[in-house]
Amino acid sequence: MNQNMNINPQCIEEDEIDLKELFATIWKYKIFIGVFVTIITILSIIWALYKPNEYKVYTLLAPQEQAKGVNLGGLGALASMAGVNIGGGSGITPDVAFSNLLSDYAFMKKFIIKNQIDKKYLDPNFDKNFIFAMNNRDIYDFFHSKSKEKKKIDFYLNIYKPIQKMISISTDKKTGLITVSVEGPNREFNYYLLNRFLKDSTDYLINRNLADINSKIQKYQKELAKTNNLELKQELASLISNLIKQKVYINTSKYYKVKVVTDPYIPDIKDKTKPKRALIVIVAFITSFILGIFLVFFIEFIKSSKEEEK
């Protein structure tokens, strides 16, 4: 115990000396740290002022209940054994259908060109209605290049990918509600893009489904005309009736298999989603201060290593 009592004061004294050395090193380079933090903070302020406000236009959609298929008895069993899809199942959900189309380059390219979204996006006046902090766009105009038309535009990289990134589709696991949103600095463009995407996606999906259903109906009608088996005729007639119900069901909603809970609207100027300018500046200040201290100790470490070598 006496040995421990003798050692502990020495350890405490050594710790105090180390802390004094640390603070002495920081104080020695206080000007360097101050200049470094000031530069990084100013750059973060410039970046925050350079970035325009971004706004989210969104709509909430509720999936409609899928129509239940009829009991097809032996016909359904035979079709399943043969690997034939006779319809009437739940099929693909609306959120997955929209997401798949968003990732479908062929569909998106036709969609963008048809609605002249590429022309709107590349229009030199596209950023005319951007909103900035304190309504000052001088920094943006200073750094932003107006030579979009002069540059060689790659459709995939410069149009498709940015447009795809703006559109988001998510599903709430608890409520099942689907959120389709578009986020970007141009509020009117966001609203236009969201409405056109939902409209064209719905038309595409409905046409595909109707074409598939009509093809099945024609095949089953031919089989119905051929057979003399009364039980089989009843089952085929029930199947055709079920497919016709699906055709009616598909066309009952504004968008593909969903009900609109909230309509999209152009957000108010103050209703921005990002950037969070105050947070950007605060994080930059704290990070630069910590990084500055680290650099100071690193410099001292290099100097002490060189002195030891000498």
C-alpha positions in Angstrom: 0.0 0.0 0.0 2.9 2.3 0.8 4.4 1.6 -2.6 1.1 2.4 -4.3 0.8 5.6 -2.3 4.3 6.5 -3.4 3.6 5.7 -7.1 0.3 7.4 -7.5 1.5 10.9 -6.8 4.2 10.4 -9.4 1.7 9.2 -12.0 -0.5 12.2 -11.3 2.5 14.5 -11.6 3.5 12.9 -14.9 -0.1 13.3 -16.2 -0.2 17.0 -15.2 3.1 17.5 -17.0 1.7 15.8 -20.1 -1.4 18.0 -20.1 0.7 21.1 -19.7 2.8 20.0 -22.7 -0.3 19.4 -24.8 -1.8 22.8 -24.0 1.6 24.4 -24.5 1.8 22.8 -28.0 -1.7 24.0 -28.9 -0.9 27.5 -27.6 2.3 27.6 -29.5 0.4 27.0 -32.8 -2.7 29.0 -31.8 -2.3 31.3 -34.8 -2.0 28.3 -37.2 -5.1 26.7 -35.7 -7.0 30.0 -35.8 -6.1 30.7 -39.4 -6.9 27.0 -40.4 -10.3 27.1 -38.7 -11.1 30.5 -40.1 -10.3 29.4 -43.7 -12.4 26.2 -43.5 -15.3 28.0 -41.8 -15.3 30.7 -44.5 -15.2 28.1 -47.2 -18.1 26.3 -45.6 -20.1 29.6 -45.5 -19.3 30.2 -49.2 -20.5 26.7 -50.0 -23.7 27.1 -48.0 -24.5 30.3 -49.7 -23.6 28.8 -53.1 -26.1 25.9 -52.8 -29.7 26.8 -53.7 -32.6 25.7 -51.6 -34.0 22.3 -52.5 -37.7 21.5 -52.3 -39.6 18.2 -52.2 -42.8 17.6 -54.1 -44.5 14.4 -53.1 -47.7 12.4 -53.1 -49.0 9.8 -50.7 -50.6 6.7 -52.3 -52.5 3.9 -50.7 -52.4 0.5 -52.5 -55.8 -0.9 -53.5 -56.7 -4.4 -52.4 -56.1 -6.9 -55.1 -59.0 -8.6 -56.6 -59.3 -12.2 -55.5 -59.2 -14.9 -58.1 -62.1 -17.3 -58.6 -61.8 -20.9 -57.6 -60.8 -22.7 -60.8 -60.9 -26.2 -59.4 -59.2 -28.8 -61.6 -58.3 -26.3 -64.3 -56.3 -24.3 -61.8 -54.4 -27.4 -60.7 -53.7 -28.5 -64.2 -52.5 -25.0 -65.2 -50.2 -24.9 -62.2 -48.7 -28.3 -63.0 -48.1 -27.1 -66.6 -46.4 -24.0 -65.3 -49.0 -21.7 -66.8 -50.0 -18.5 -65.1 -53.8 -18.2 -65.5 -54.1 -14.8 -63.8 -56.0 -13.6 -60.7 -53.0 -13.5 -58.4 -51.8 -10.5 -56.4 -49.0 -9.8 -58.8 -46.4 -7.1 -58.5 -47.1 -4.3 -56.0 -47.4 -0.7 -57.2 -44.3 0.5 -55.4 -42.2 -2.2 -56.9 -43.7 -1.6 -60.3 -42.9 2.2 -60.2 -39.4 1.5 -58.8 -38.7 -1.0 -61.6 -39.7 1.5 -64.3 -37.5 4.2 -62.6 -34.6 1.8 -63.1 -35.6 0.9 -66.6 -33.4 3.0 -68.9 -35.4 2.3 -72.0 -38.7 3.4 -70.4 -37.0 6.5 -68.8 -35.4 7.6 -72.0 -38.7 7.5 -73.8 -40.4 9.2 -70.9 -37.8 12.0 -70.8 -37.8 12.7 -74.5 -41.6 12.5 -74.8 -42.2 15.1 -72.1 -39.2 17.2 -73.2 -37.8 16.9 -69.7 -34.3 17.0 -71.1 -34.9 20.3 -72.8 -36.4 21.8 -69.6 -33.5 20.4 -67.5 -30.8 21.8 -69.9 -32.6 25.1 -70.5 -30.2 28.0 -69.6 -33.0 29.6 -67.6 -33.7 26.4 -65.6 -32.0 28.0 -62.5 -33.8 31.3 -62.9 -36.3 30.5 -60.1 -33.7 29.0 -57.7 -34.0 30.4 -54.1 -30.8 31.3 -52.2 -30.0 32.4 -48.6 -30.8 36.0 -48.1 -32.0 36.1 -51.7 -28.4 36.5 -52.8 -27.3 34.5 -55.8 -24.1 36.4 -56.5 -21.9 33.5 -55.4 -23.8 31.0 -57.4 -23.6 33.2 -60.5 -19.9 33.7 -60.0 -19.1 30.0 -59.9 -21.8 28.5 -62.0 -21.1 28.0 -65.7 -23.7 29.0 -68.2 -22.2 26.9 -71.0 -24.4 23.8 -70.8 -25.3 24.0 -74.5 -21.7 24.3 -75.6 -20.6 21.1 -73.7 -21.1 17.7 -75.1 -24.1 16.2 -73.3 -24.1 12.5 -72.4 -27.8 11.5 -72.1 -27.1 8.7 -69.6 -24.8 10.7 -67.3 -26.0 14.2 -67.6 -29.8 13.7 -68.0 -31.0 10.2 -67.1 -28.9 9.7 -63.9 -29.7 13.2 -62.4 -33.4 12.8 -63.2 -33.5 9.3 -61.7 -31.7 10.5 -58.6 -34.3 13.3 -58.1 -37.2 10.8 -58.0 -37.7 8.7 -54.9 -40.2 5.9 -54.1 -40.5 4.5 -50.6 -43.1 2.5 -48.6 -44.0 2.8 -45.0 -43.9 -0.7 -43.6 -46.4 0.0 -40.8 -49.1 1.8 -42.8 -48.3 0.5 -46.3 -48.5 4.0 -47.7 -46.3 4.7 -50.8 -44.5 8.0 -51.0 -43.4 9.1 -54.5 -41.4 12.3 -54.4 -39.2 14.5 -56.5 -36.5 16.7 -54.8 -34.6 19.5 -56.4 -34.0 23.3 -56.5 -36.7 24.0 -59.1 -40.1 23.7 -57.5 -42.2 24.0 -60.7 -40.0 21.4 -62.4 -40.3 19.0 -59.5 -44.1 19.3 -59.6 -44.2 18.7 -63.4 -41.7 15.8 -63.2 -43.7 14.0 -60.5 -47.0 14.3 -62.3 -45.7 13.2 -65.6 -43.8 10.2 -64.1 -46.9 8.9 -62.4 -49.1 9.5 -65.4 -46.7 7.8 -67.9 -45.8 5.0 -65.6 -49.5 4.3 -65.0 -50.3 4.3 -68.7 -47.4 2.0 -69.4 -48.3 -0.5 -66.7 -52.0 -0.5 -67.5 -51.4 -1.1 -71.2 -49.0 -3.9 -70.4 -51.5 -5.5 -68.1 -54.5 -5.0 -70.5 -52.5 -6.5 -73.4 -51.7 -9.6 -71.2 -55.3 -10.0 -70.0 -56.7 -9.6 -73.5 -54.3 -12.2 -74.9 -55.4 -14.6 -72.1 -59.1 -13.9 -72.7 -58.7 -14.7 -76.4 -57.0 -18.0 -75.7 -59.6 -19.1 -73.2 -62.4 -18.1 -75.5 -61.0 -20.3 -78.2 -60.7 -23.2 -75.7 -64.3 -22.5 -74.6 -65.5 -22.8 -78.1 -63.7 -26.1 -78.7 -64.6 -28.1 -75.6 -67.9 -29.9 -75.0 -67.2 -30.7 -71.4 -69.8 -28.7 -69.3 -67.6 -28.6 -66.2 -64.6 -27.3 -68.1 -66.9 -24.8 -69.9 -68.0 -23.4 -66.5 -64.5 -23.1 -65.2 -63.3 -21.4 -68.4 -66.2 -19.0 -68.3 -65.4 -18.2 -64.6 -61.8 -17.6 -65.6 -62.8 -15.2 -68.4 -65.2 -13.4 -66.1 -62.4 -13.0 -63.6 -60.1 -11.6 -66.2 -62.7 -9.1 -67.3 -63.1 -8.0 -63.7 -59.4 -7.4 -63.6 -59.7 -5.1 -66.7 -62.3 -3.1 -64.9 -60.3 -3.0 -61.7 -57.2 -1.7 -63.4 -59.0 1.3 -64.8 -60.8 2.3 -61.6 -57.9 4.4 -60.1 -56.1 7.5 -61.2 -52.7 5.8 -60.8 -51.7 2.1 -61.1 -53.5 0.1 -58.4 -53.4 2.9 -55.9 -55.6 5.5 -54.3 -54.3 9.1 -53.9 -54.2 10.1 -50.2 -52.5 13.5 -50.7 -52.2 15.3 -54.0 -48.8 16.8 -54.9 -48.4 20.6 -54.6 -45.7 23.2 -55.3 -44.1 23.9 -51.8 -43.8 27.3 -50.4 -40.5 29.2 -50.7 -39.8 28.7 -47.0 -40.6 25.0 -47.0 -37.1 23.9 -48.1 -35.7 20.4 -47.3 -32.0 21.3 -47.6 -29.3 22.6 -47.4 -29.1 23.0 -43.6 -26.7 25.9 -43.8 -26.3 26.5 -40.0 -25.5 22.8 -39.5 -23.0 22.8 -42.3 -21.1 25.8 -40.9 -21.2 24.4 -37.3 -19.9 21.0 -38.4 -17.2 22.6 -40.5 -16.1 24.7 -37.6 -15.9 21.9 -35.1 -14.3 19.5 -37.6 -11.7 22.0 -38.7 -10.8 22.8 -35.0 -10.3 19.1 -34.2 -8.3 18.6 -37.5 -6.2 21.7 -36.8 -5.2 20.3 -33.4 -4.4 16.9 -34.9 -2.2 18.6 -37.6 -0.4 20.6 -34.8 0.5 17.4 -32.9 1.5 15.7 -36.1 3.9 18.5 -37.0 5.4 18.4 -33.5 5.8 14.6 -33.8 7.7 15.0 -37.1 9.9 17.7 -35.6 10.7 15.6 -32.5 11.5 12.6 -34.7 13.9 14.6 -36.8 15.6 16.0 -33.6 16.0 12.5 -32.3 17.6 11.3 -35.5 20.1 14.2 -35.4 
